[in-house]
Amino acid sequence: MFLTRISIGHPVFATMMMVVLLVLGAFSYERLGVDQFPNVDVPVVVVATTYPGATPETVETDVTRPIEEALNTISGLDEITSTSYEGQSVVIAQFKLEVESTTAAQDVRDKIAALEADLPEETDKPVVARFNPSDEPILSVAISSPSLEMPELTTIADQRVLRQLTTIAGVGQATLIGGQKRQVDISIDETRMRALGIGIDEIIEALRTTNQNRSAGNVIGGITDRTIQVQGRIAEPKDFLDMIVARRGDGAVYLRDVATVEDGAADLGSLAIYNGETALAVAIVKVRDANTVQVVSDVRKRLDQLNAELSAQNVRLQIITDASAPIQESLGQVQSTLIEGAALAVAIVFLFLNSWRSTVITGLTLPIAMIGTLAVIDFLGFTLNMLSLLAFTLSIGILVDDAIVVRENIMRHLHMGKSHLKAALEGTNEIGLAVTATTATIVAVFLPVAFMEGMVGRFFYEFGVTVSAAVLISLFVAFTLDPMLSSVWHDPDAELDARRGPVGRLIARFDAGFERLAERYREIIRWTLRHRLVTLGLTGGVLVGSILMVPLVGVEFVPNADEGRFQINVTTPAGSSLGYTRTKVGQIEKALHEFPEVASIYSTINTGSAMGKHKEDRRHPGGPWRRRQSDPTERPG
């Protein structure tokens, strides 16, 4: 074969090709993202519109239906679902999978922009957002202080913590949950206001125009130009009392004449509850293609710095949930399986080829093919996830197949008395077509998996491509590196076919045992040839029985994973207050705490979900999940 002749004739060139694969793969490994599952582009767009004070029926008539009618004309639209809440409309547009999510979102934005003039004036600007499965928080952090009130703590969280976290590479958004911002409460005395002949609109206008900074122009001259600004924003609540709200004749009416001012706090818009106590929490979401494990690691380092900086103010940051923990656990298990499988594959090669040189020559295919495949998946924009690592694990045994066949045939030619150079060239050429056909068959099996229709095809795209790339690279190595090393690295064991030393005697006993097993197998084959009808009947019975058992096997998209936690979403009736929802959350938490395995519960209420006010629970086992006795899918009867 052409590749084989080039490699044997130019061993340095063949070696450098392998080095290039290893270097590219090593650099790609540093760049690859790490996630639990592949990033799947789901063409789903959500349109959320706020209509303050409107009933669900009014929202349905005036907002939801016009949006649905506008979106129905978009090409590629598959399905529309909508929900009308009190004061809010949520329309979810699902497109066909062949439509890019960015294109779908832009089409929706164009339709909404054309529709905005026809919506009621009281509605806020509709918010159009793409649905992204990776928008779930990768980290939740509780902020607490035994000495600070919630408004003060919220100010520190907003000005110090959020600003620090959002500067970390890979962090897309950091949202404050349960925060209560400081506000100035002005209580109007209606009797005194009427006595002075002042309207509420005058007070509001005075507050709007007085409490602000204004530009007073520029001073030009000298070395620099300077901008002049009049500082009018009021810093302290008590200073509002001296603000003039109206003039009556020659006298001025001050705010203190008609109102009282207090330093207060805004109403809560959302709630975070940790182990039954109201908390202030930060939900951190990564950008789409960021490495989850790396982002969490960087955030943890920044949290340590913030804890040191804020300790003087008696503020403490504590991690509540960490989405990277199950990812690291799962990927660690897959990587361990990968290493164990590779070691076993090399050991089996040694037992059958009976030569450590042949084992090294054949075994080199494994790391080169796997590391080279990393360069391919990085070029294609894949990540290291459960499915790509599963592809590596599955292909371990396949990757050395080509090299084993090539090396074994080369050894056969050596036993025929040929030189290493001639045996390497003729041995590889002799079975080149067969090995290529075998690899092509494997690719023909796995590559179509990447192009299946529907969500399954999108999900398994990386799996099919990774397996195909790995076996093709292994074929390339088998036709280049293996014959080149066989031609320059002489193997005395292959020439003498010896069984020397303790290892040689052990392999000799293994070969003898394997020969006895082969003899038993030959006896079974002879029996099946003498009893063809019985053999066909047994085979057909097994086939039919297997088909009949298919309905008994459960079917699911992704198997249930025990991550040591679970989530409960609860939707309260439309219009429910935070207090009412908080009460219901407390009842659920009380029931969950009755289970001894529950270590902690973290709940959020009204965090801006498109599904309305909800509560989210996560259960954490008291010890490592591998030692927990109960099954997370069990429910009390």
C-alpha positions as CSV (number, residue, x, y, z in Angstrom):
1,M,0.0,0.0,0.0
2,F,1.1,3.6,-0.7
3,L,1.1,4.7,3.0
4,T,3.0,1.6,4.1
5,R,5.7,2.0,1.4
6,I,6.2,5.7,2.3
7,S,6.4,4.9,6.1
8,I,8.8,2.0,5.7
9,G,11.0,4.0,3.3
10,H,10.9,7.2,5.4
11,P,10.7,6.2,9.1
12,V,11.5,9.7,10.3
13,F,8.5,11.0,8.3
14,A,6.2,8.3,9.7
15,T,7.4,9.2,13.2
16,M,6.8,12.9,12.7
17,M,3.3,12.2,11.5
18,M,2.6,10.4,14.8
19,V,4.2,13.3,16.8
20,V,2.0,15.8,15.0
21,L,-1.1,13.8,16.0
22,L,0.0,13.6,19.6
23,V,0.9,17.4,19.8
24,L,-2.4,18.4,18.2
25,G,-4.3,16.2,20.5
26,A,-2.4,17.4,23.6
27,F,-3.2,21.1,22.7
28,S,-6.8,20.2,22.0
29,Y,-7.2,18.5,25.3
30,E,-6.3,21.8,27.1
31,R,-9.0,23.6,25.0
32,L,-11.8,21.1,25.3
33,G,-14.8,22.0,27.4
34,V,-16.1,19.6,30.0
35,D,-19.8,19.0,30.5
36,Q,-22.1,16.2,31.5
37,F,-23.8,15.9,28.1
38,P,-23.3,17.4,24.6
39,N,-24.4,20.9,23.8
40,V,-27.6,20.5,21.8
41,D,-29.0,23.4,19.8
42,V,-32.7,23.3,20.6
43,P,-34.7,25.7,18.4
44,V,-37.2,26.9,21.0
45,V,-37.9,30.6,21.6
46,V,-39.8,32.1,24.5
47,V,-41.7,35.4,24.4
48,A,-42.5,36.8,27.8
49,T,-44.7,39.9,28.1
50,T,-45.7,41.8,31.3
51,Y,-49.1,43.4,31.4
52,P,-49.3,45.0,34.9
53,G,-52.7,44.6,36.7
54,A,-54.3,42.6,33.9
55,T,-56.4,39.5,34.6
56,P,-55.4,36.2,32.9
57,E,-58.4,36.5,30.6
58,T,-57.4,40.0,29.5
59,V,-53.8,38.9,29.0
60,E,-55.0,36.1,26.8
61,T,-57.2,38.3,24.6
62,D,-55.0,41.4,24.3
63,V,-51.5,40.0,24.4
64,T,-51.2,36.2,24.0
65,R,-53.5,35.7,21.0
66,P,-52.0,38.6,18.9
67,I,-48.5,37.2,19.6
68,E,-49.6,33.7,18.6
69,E,-51.2,34.9,15.4
70,A,-48.0,36.9,14.5
71,L,-45.7,33.9,15.1
72,N,-47.9,31.4,13.2
73,T,-46.6,32.9,9.9
74,I,-43.0,32.2,10.6
75,S,-41.4,29.5,8.3
76,G,-40.2,26.4,10.0
77,L,-42.5,26.7,13.1
78,D,-43.5,23.4,14.5
79,E,-45.6,24.1,17.6
80,I,-46.8,27.0,19.8
81,T,-47.8,26.7,23.4
82,S,-48.9,29.6,25.5
83,T,-49.9,30.4,29.1
84,S,-51.6,33.6,30.3
85,Y,-51.0,34.5,34.0
86,E,-52.1,37.4,36.0
87,G,-50.1,40.3,34.5
88,Q,-47.9,38.1,32.3
89,S,-48.1,36.3,29.0
90,V,-45.7,33.5,28.1
91,V,-45.6,32.1,24.5
92,I,-43.2,29.3,23.6
93,A,-42.5,28.7,19.9
94,Q,-40.9,25.4,19.0
95,F,-39.3,25.1,15.6
96,K,-38.3,22.2,13.5
97,L,-34.9,20.8,14.4
98,E,-33.3,21.7,11.1
99,V,-33.9,25.4,11.9
100,E,-31.0,27.2,13.6
101,S,-32.0,28.6,17.0
102,T,-30.3,31.9,16.2
103,T,-32.4,32.2,13.0
104,A,-35.6,31.2,14.8
105,A,-35.0,33.8,17.5
106,Q,-34.3,36.6,15.0
107,D,-37.5,35.7,13.1
108,V,-39.5,35.9,16.3
109,R,-37.9,39.3,17.2
110,D,-38.8,40.7,13.8
111,K,-42.5,39.6,14.2
112,I,-42.7,40.9,17.8
113,A,-41.1,44.3,16.7
114,A,-43.8,44.7,14.0
115,L,-46.5,43.8,16.6
116,E,-45.5,46.0,19.4
117,A,-47.5,49.0,18.2
118,D,-50.7,46.9,18.4
119,L,-50.2,45.7,21.9
120,P,-51.8,47.7,24.8
121,E,-49.8,50.7,25.9
122,E,-49.6,49.4,29.5
123,T,-47.6,46.3,28.5
124,D,-43.9,46.3,28.9
125,K,-41.6,45.5,26.0
126,P,-41.8,41.8,25.1
127,V,-38.7,39.9,26.0
128,V,-37.6,37.3,23.4
129,A,-35.1,34.7,24.5
130,R,-33.8,31.4,23.2
131,F,-34.3,28.4,25.3
132,N,-30.9,27.0,26.3
133,P,-30.6,23.8,28.4
134,S,-27.3,25.2,29.8
135,D,-29.1,28.1,31.4
136,E,-29.5,26.2,34.6
137,P,-27.3,27.6,37.4
138,I,-24.0,25.7,37.7
139,L,-23.5,27.1,41.2
140,S,-25.7,28.6,43.9
141,V,-24.1,30.7,46.7
142,A,-25.7,31.8,50.0
143,I,-24.7,35.2,51.4
144,S,-25.3,35.6,55.1
145,S,-24.4,38.0,58.0
146,P,-25.4,37.8,61.6
147,S,-25.1,41.5,62.1
148,L,-26.3,43.2,58.9
149,E,-29.9,43.8,57.9
150,M,-31.2,42.4,54.5
151,P,-31.0,45.8,52.7
152,E,-27.4,46.3,53.7
153,L,-26.5,42.8,52.8
154,T,-28.2,43.2,49.4
155,T,-26.2,46.3,48.7
156,I,-22.9,44.5,49.5
157,A,-24.0,41.5,47.4
158,D,-25.0,43.7,44.5
159,Q,-22.0,46.1,44.5
160,R,-19.2,43.7,45.6
161,V,-20.1,40.1,45.0
162,L,-22.0,40.2,41.7
163,R,-19.5,42.6,40.1
164,Q,-16.7,40.3,41.1
165,L,-18.3,37.1,39.9
166,T,-19.5,38.5,36.5
167,T,-15.9,39.3,35.6
168,I,-14.8,35.7,35.7
169,A,-14.3,34.1,32.3
170,G,-17.1,31.7,31.4
171,V,-19.7,33.3,33.7
172,G,-22.6,34.5,31.7
173,Q,-24.9,35.8,34.4
174,A,-25.0,36.1,38.2
175,T,-28.5,36.7,39.5
176,L,-29.4,37.8,43.0
177,I,-32.3,35.9,44.6
178,G,-34.2,37.0,47.7
179,G,-32.5,40.4,47.7
180,Q,-34.2,43.4,49.4
181,K,-33.0,46.7,48.2
182,R,-32.9,49.9,50.3
183,Q,-35.6,52.5,49.5
184,V,-36.9,55.7,51.0
185,D,-40.5,55.4,52.3
186,I,-42.5,58.7,52.2
187,S,-45.8,58.7,54.0
188,I,-48.1,61.6,53.0
189,D,-50.4,63.2,55.6
190,E,-53.6,63.7,53.5
191,T,-55.1,66.2,56.0
192,R,-52.1,68.5,56.0
193,M,-51.7,68.2,52.3
194,R,-55.3,69.3,51.7
195,A,-55.0,72.2,54.2
196,L,-52.0,73.6,52.3
197,G,-53.8,73.0,48.9
198,I,-51.2,70.7,47.5
199,G,-51.9,67.8,45.1
200,I,-50.1,64.5,45.2
201,D,-49.0,65.1,41.6
202,E,-47.0,68.2,42.7
203,I,-45.1,66.1,45.3
204,I,-44.3,63.4,42.8
205,E,-43.1,65.9,40.2
206,A,-40.9,67.6,42.8
207,L,-39.3,64.3,43.8
208,R,-38.7,63.5,40.1
209,T,-37.1,66.8,39.2
210,T,-35.2,67.6,42.3
211,N,-33.6,64.2,43.2
212,Q,-31.2,64.0,40.3
213,N,-27.8,65.1,39.1
214,R,-27.7,67.5,36.1
215,S,-25.1,68.6,33.7
216,A,-24.4,72.4,33.7
217,G,-22.3,72.5,30.6
218,N,-18.5,72.7,29.9
219,V,-15.7,75.1,30.8
220,I,-13.4,75.5,27.8
221,G,-10.0,77.0,28.3
222,G,-6.6,76.4,29.6
223,I,-5.0,72.9,29.2
224,T,-8.2,70.8,29.6
225,D,-11.9,71.2,29.1
226,R,-14.0,70.5,32.2
227,T,-17.5,69.3,32.5
228,I,-19.7,70.9,35.2
229,Q,-22.3,68.8,37.0
230,V,-24.8,70.0,39.6
231,Q,-25.0,67.4,42.4
232,G,-28.7,67.2,43.2
233,R,-29.2,63.6,44.1
234,I,-30.2,63.2,47.8
235,A,-28.0,60.8,49.7
236,E,-29.6,60.6,53.1
237,P,-33.4,60.0,53.8
238,K,-33.6,62.9,56.3
239,D,-32.5,65.4,53.6
240,F,-35.7,64.7,51.7
241,L,-37.5,66.6,54.5
242,D,-35.9,69.9,53.3
243,M,-37.0,69.5,49.8
244,I,-39.4,72.2,48.4
245,V,-42.5,70.5,46.9
246,A,-44.6,73.7,46.2
247,R,-44.8,77.5,46.7
248,R,-47.7,79.3,48.0
249,G,-47.4,83.1,47.7
250,D,-44.0,84.1,49.1
251,G,-43.6,81.0,51.2
252,A,-42.3,77.6,50.3
253,V,-43.9,74.3,51.3
254,Y,-41.3,71.6,52.3
255,L,-41.8,67.9,52.2
256,R,-41.6,67.8,56.0
257,D,-44.8,69.9,56.1
258,V,-46.9,67.2,54.5
259,A,-45.1,64.0,54.9
260,T,-42.8,61.8,57.1
261,V,-39.7,60.1,55.7
262,E,-38.2,56.8,56.8
263,D,-35.2,54.7,55.6
264,G,-37.0,51.5,54.5
265,A,-36.7,48.5,52.3
266,A,-38.4,47.5,49.0
267,D,-40.8,44.7,48.8
268,L,-39.3,41.3,48.2
269,G,-39.6,40.2,44.5
270,S,-38.2,36.7,45.1
271,L,-37.3,34.4,48.0
272,A,-34.4,32.1,48.7
273,I,-34.8,29.6,51.5
274,Y,-31.9,27.4,52.8
275,N,-32.8,24.8,55.4
276,G,-36.0,26.7,56.4
277,E,-34.3,30.1,56.9
278,T,-34.8,33.0,54.5
279,A,-31.5,33.6,52.7
280,L,-29.8,35.8,50.1
281,A,-28.5,33.7,47.3
282,V,-26.7,34.2,44.0
283,A,-27.4,31.9,41.0
284,I,-24.5,31.6,38.6
285,V,-25.1,30.6,34.9
286,K,-22.2,29.9,32.5
287,V,-22.0,31.0,28.9
288,R,-23.1,28.3,26.4
289,D,-19.8,26.7,25.4
290,A,-17.9,27.3,28.6
291,N,-16.2,24.4,30.6
292,T,-18.5,23.8,33.5
293,V,-15.8,22.3,35.7
294,Q,-13.3,25.1,35.0
295,V,-15.8,27.8,35.5
296,V,-16.9,26.4,38.9
297,S,-13.2,26.1,39.9
298,D,-12.6,29.7,39.0
299,V,-15.7,30.9,40.9
300,R,-14.7,28.9,44.0
301,K,-11.3,30.7,44.0
302,R,-13.0,34.1,43.7
303,L,-15.4,33.2,46.5
304,D,-12.4,32.4,48.8
305,Q,-11.0,35.8,48.0
306,L,-14.4,37.5,48.7
307,N,-14.7,35.6,52.0
308,A,-11.4,37.0,53.1
309,E,-12.3,40.6,52.0
310,L,-15.7,40.6,53.5
311,S,-14.8,38.9,56.8
312,A,-14.3,42.3,58.4
313,Q,-17.9,43.2,57.7
314,N,-19.0,39.8,59.1
315,V,-20.3,38.6,55.7
316,R,-19.9,35.0,54.7
317,L,-20.4,33.3,51.3
318,Q,-21.3,29.6,51.3
319,I,-21.8,27.3,48.3
320,I,-25.3,25.7,48.4
321,T,-25.4,23.7,45.1
322,D,-22.6,22.7,42.7
323,A,-23.6,21.3,39.3
324,S,-19.9,20.3,38.6
325,A,-19.8,17.7,41.4
326,P,-21.9,15.0,39.6
327,I,-20.1,15.9,36.3
328,Q,-16.7,15.3,37.9
329,E,-17.9,12.1,39.5
330,S,-19.4,10.7,36.3
331,L,-16.5,11.7,34.1
332,G,-14.0,10.3,36.7
333,Q,-15.8,6.9,36.6
334,V,-15.7,6.9,32.8
335,Q,-12.0,7.8,32.7
336,S,-11.2,5.1,35.2
337,T,-13.1,2.6,33.0
338,L,-11.2,3.9,30.0
339,I,-7.8,3.3,31.7
340,E,-8.8,-0.1,32.9
341,G,-10.0,-1.1,29.5
342,A,-6.8,0.1,27.8
343,A,-4.7,-1.8,30.3
344,L,-6.7,-5.0,29.8
345,A,-6.5,-4.6,26.0
346,V,-2.7,-4.4,26.1
347,A,-2.4,-7.3,28.5
348,I,-4.6,-9.5,26.2
349,V,-2.4,-8.5,23.2
350,F,0.7,-9.6,25.1
351,L,-0.9,-13.0,26.0
352,F,-1.8,-13.7,22.4
353,L,1.2,-12.3,20.5
354,N,3.7,-13.6,23.1
355,S,6.1,-10.7,22.5
356,W,6.7,-7.5,24.4
357,R,8.0,-5.8,21.3
358,S,4.8,-6.7,19.4
359,T,2.8,-5.6,22.4
360,V,4.5,-2.2,22.4
361,I,4.1,-1.8,18.6
362,T,0.5,-2.7,18.7
363,G,-0.3,-0.9,22.0
364,L,1.1,2.4,20.6
365,T,-2.0,2.6,18.4
366,L,-4.2,3.1,21.4
367,P,-2.8,6.3,22.8
368,I,-2.0,7.8,19.4
369,A,-5.5,7.1,18.1
370,M,-7.2,8.4,21.2
371,I,-5.1,11.5,21.6
372,G,-5.4,12.2,17.8
373,T,-9.2,11.9,18.1
374,L,-9.1,14.7,20.7
375,A,-7.9,17.1,17.9
376,V,-10.8,16.0,15.7
377,I,-13.5,16.6,18.3
378,D,-11.9,19.9,19.3
379,F,-11.9,21.0,15.6
380,L,-15.6,20.0,15.4
381,G,-16.5,22.0,18.5
382,F,-17.4,19.0,20.7
383,T,-16.8,18.7,24.4
384,L,-15.6,16.0,26.8
385,N,-18.9,14.6,28.0
386,M,-20.5,11.4,28.9
387,L,-21.2,10.4,25.3
388,S,-17.8,11.3,23.8
389,L,-16.0,9.5,26.6
390,L,-18.4,6.6,26.1
391,A,-17.3,6.5,22.5
392,F,-13.7,6.3,23.6
393,T,-14.5,3.5,26.0
394,L,-16.5,1.6,23.5
395,S,-13.8,1.9,20.8
396,I,-10.8,0.8,23.0
397,G,-11.1,-2.8,21.8
398,I,-11.7,-1.8,18.3
399,L,-8.8,0.6,18.0
400,V,-6.1,-2.1,18.4
401,D,-7.9,-4.6,16.1
402,D,-6.3,-3.3,12.9
403,A,-2.9,-3.1,14.5
404,I,-3.2,-6.6,15.9
405,V,-4.1,-8.1,12.5
406,V,-1.3,-6.2,10.7
407,R,1.3,-7.1,13.3
408,E,0.2,-10.8,13.5
409,N,0.5,-11.1,9.7
410,I,3.9,-9.5,9.7
411,M,5.0,-12.1,12.3
412,R,3.6,-14.8,10.1
413,H,5.8,-13.6,7.3
414,L,8.8,-13.4,9.7
415,H,8.2,-17.1,10.6
416,M,8.4,-17.8,6.9
417,G,12.0,-16.7,6.9
418,K,11.6,-13.2,5.3
419,S,13.5,-10.2,6.4
420,H,11.9,-7.6,8.7
421,L,11.7,-5.1,5.9
422,K,10.1,-7.5,3.4
423,A,7.8,-9.1,6.0
424,A,6.5,-5.6,7.1
425,L,5.8,-4.6,3.5
426,E,4.3,-7.8,2.2
427,G,2.5,-8.7,5.4
428,T,0.7,-5.3,5.5
429,N,-0.1,-5.3,1.8
430,E,-1.5,-8.8,2.0
431,I,-4.3,-8.0,4.5
432,G,-4.6,-4.2,3.7
433,L,-7.8,-4.5,1.8
434,A,-9.4,-6.8,4.5
435,V,-8.4,-4.5,7.3
436,T,-9.7,-1.4,5.4
437,A,-13.0,-3.2,4.7
438,T,-13.4,-4.1,8.4
439,T,-12.8,-0.5,9.5
440,A,-15.2,0.8,6.8
441,T,-17.8,-1.6,8.2
442,I,-17.4,-0.2,11.7
443,V,-17.7,3.4,10.4
444,A,-20.8,2.4,8.4
445,V,-22.3,1.2,11.6
446,F,-21.5,4.1,13.9
447,L,-21.4,7.1,11.6
448,P,-25.2,7.0,10.7
449,V,-25.9,7.3,14.4
450,A,-24.6,10.8,14.2
451,F,-27.2,11.6,11.4
452,M,-30.3,10.1,12.9
453,E,-33.3,12.4,12.8
454,G,-34.9,14.1,15.8
455,M,-33.5,14.9,19.2
456,V,-31.9,11.5,19.5
457,G,-29.7,12.2,16.4
458,R,-28.7,15.6,17.8
459,F,-27.8,14.0,21.2
460,F,-25.8,11.1,19.8
461,Y,-24.1,13.2,17.0
462,E,-20.8,13.5,19.0
463,F,-20.9,9.8,19.9
464,G,-21.1,8.5,16.3
465,V,-18.5,11.0,14.9
466,T,-16.1,10.3,17.8
467,V,-16.1,6.5,17.3
468,S,-15.7,6.9,13.5
469,A,-12.8,9.3,13.8
470,A,-11.0,7.1,16.3
471,V,-11.2,3.9,14.2
472,L,-10.1,5.8,11.1
473,I,-7.1,7.2,12.9
474,S,-6.3,3.7,14.2
475,L,-6.4,2.4,10.7
476,F,-4.0,5.2,9.6
477,V,-1.6,4.2,12.4
478,A,-1.9,0.5,11.6
479,F,-0.8,1.2,8.0
480,T,2.0,3.6,8.9
481,L,3.6,3.3,12.4
482,D,3.1,-0.5,12.8
483,P,4.9,-1.7,9.6
484,M,7.6,1.0,10.0
485,L,8.4,-0.1,13.6
486,S,8.2,-3.8,12.5
487,S,10.8,-3.1,9.8
488,V,13.4,-1.3,12.0
489,W,12.8,-2.9,15.4
490,H,13.8,-6.5,15.2
491,D,11.9,-9.0,17.4
492,P,14.0,-12.1,18.4
493,D,10.9,-13.7,19.9
494,A,9.1,-13.4,16.6
495,E,12.1,-15.0,14.7
496,L,12.7,-17.9,17.2
497,D,9.0,-18.3,18.3
498,A,10.5,-19.1,21.8
499,R,9.0,-19.5,25.2
500,R,11.8,-18.4,27.5
501,G,11.7,-17.4,31.2
502,P,8.8,-17.4,33.7
503,V,6.7,-15.2,31.5
504,G,7.3,-17.4,28.5
505,R,6.3,-20.5,30.4
506,L,3.2,-18.7,31.7
507,I,2.2,-17.8,28.1
508,A,3.0,-21.3,27.0
509,R,0.5,-22.7,29.5
510,F,-2.0,-20.0,28.4
511,D,-1.6,-21.1,24.8
512,A,-2.1,-24.7,25.8
513,G,-5.3,-23.9,27.6
514,F,-6.5,-21.8,24.8
515,E,-5.8,-24.7,22.4
516,R,-7.9,-27.0,24.5
517,L,-10.7,-24.4,24.5
518,A,-10.3,-24.2,20.7
519,E,-10.7,-28.0,20.5
520,R,-13.9,-27.9,22.5
521,Y,-15.1,-25.2,20.1
522,R,-14.3,-27.4,17.1
523,E,-16.3,-30.3,18.7
524,I,-19.3,-27.9,19.1
525,I,-19.0,-26.8,15.5
526,R,-18.8,-30.5,14.3
527,W,-22.0,-31.3,16.3
528,T,-23.9,-28.3,14.9
529,L,-22.9,-29.4,11.3
530,R,-24.3,-32.9,12.0
531,H,-27.5,-31.5,13.5
532,R,-28.4,-28.6,11.3
533,L,-32.1,-28.6,11.9
534,V,-31.7,-28.6,15.7
535,T,-29.2,-25.8,15.4
536,L,-31.4,-23.7,13.3
537,G,-34.4,-24.4,15.6
538,L,-32.4,-23.4,18.7
539,T,-31.1,-20.3,17.0
540,G,-34.6,-19.3,15.7
541,G,-36.1,-19.9,19.2
542,V,-33.5,-17.6,20.8
543,L,-34.2,-14.9,18.1
544,V,-38.0,-15.1,18.5
545,G,-37.7,-15.2,22.3
546,S,-35.5,-12.1,22.2
547,I,-37.9,-10.2,20.0
548,L,-40.8,-11.1,22.3
549,M,-38.9,-9.8,25.3
550,V,-38.3,-6.3,23.7
551,P,-41.6,-4.9,25.1
552,L,-40.5,-5.9,28.6
553,V,-37.5,-3.7,28.4
554,G,-38.0,-0.1,29.5
555,V,-37.4,2.7,27.1
556,E,-36.1,6.1,28.1
557,F,-34.0,8.9,26.4
558,V,-31.4,9.1,29.1
559,P,-31.1,6.6,32.0
560,N,-31.8,7.9,35.5
561,A,-28.7,9.1,37.3
562,D,-28.3,9.2,41.0
563,E,-26.6,12.5,41.7
564,G,-27.6,12.5,45.4
565,R,-30.2,15.2,44.9
566,F,-33.6,15.7,43.3
567,Q,-35.7,18.7,42.4
568,I,-39.4,19.5,42.9
569,N,-41.2,22.2,41.0
570,V,-44.4,23.6,42.5
571,T,-46.7,26.1,40.8
572,T,-49.2,27.9,43.0
573,P,-52.5,29.4,41.7
574,A,-52.3,32.5,39.6
575,G,-52.0,35.7,41.8
576,S,-50.6,33.9,44.8
577,S,-48.5,36.1,47.0
578,L,-45.0,35.4,48.1
579,G,-46.3,34.8,51.6
580,Y,-48.8,32.2,50.6
581,T,-46.2,30.4,48.4
582,R,-43.7,30.6,51.3
583,T,-46.2,28.8,53.5
584,K,-46.7,26.0,51.0
585,V,-43.0,25.7,50.6
586,G,-42.5,25.4,54.3
587,Q,-45.0,22.5,54.4
588,I,-43.1,20.6,51.7
589,E,-39.8,21.2,53.4
590,K,-41.2,19.9,56.7
591,A,-42.3,16.7,55.0
592,L,-38.9,16.3,53.3
593,H,-37.0,16.8,56.5
594,E,-38.7,13.7,57.9
595,F,-36.4,11.6,55.8
596,P,-33.1,10.9,57.5
597,E,-31.1,11.0,54.2
598,V,-32.0,14.6,53.6
599,A,-29.0,16.8,54.5
600,S,-30.1,20.2,53.2
601,I,-32.9,21.8,51.3
602,Y,-32.6,24.9,49.1
603,S,-35.7,26.5,47.7
604,T,-36.3,29.5,45.5
605,I,-39.6,31.3,44.9
606,N,-40.5,33.5,41.9
607,T,-37.1,33.6,40.4
608,G,-38.3,34.8,37.0
609,S,-39.2,31.4,35.5
610,A,-41.5,31.4,32.5
611,M,-43.7,28.9,34.4
612,G,-44.7,31.4,37.0
613,K,-44.1,31.4,40.7
614,H,-42.5,28.1,41.7
615,K,-40.4,26.4,44.3
616,E,-37.4,24.4,43.8
617,D,-36.0,21.8,46.2
618,R,-32.8,19.9,46.1
619,R,-32.1,17.1,48.4
620,H,-28.5,16.2,49.4
621,P,-27.7,12.9,51.2
622,G,-26.1,13.0,54.6
623,G,-23.1,11.0,53.3
624,P,-21.6,10.1,49.9
625,W,-24.3,8.8,47.6
626,R,-22.5,5.5,47.0
627,R,-23.1,4.6,50.7
628,R,-26.8,5.7,50.8
629,Q,-29.1,2.8,51.4
630,S,-32.3,4.2,49.9
631,D,-33.1,4.6,46.2
632,P,-33.8,8.2,45.1
633,T,-36.8,7.0,43.0
634,E,-38.5,5.5,46.0
635,R,-41.6,7.4,47.3
636,P,-43.4,6.8,50.6
637,G,-46.6,4.9,50.3
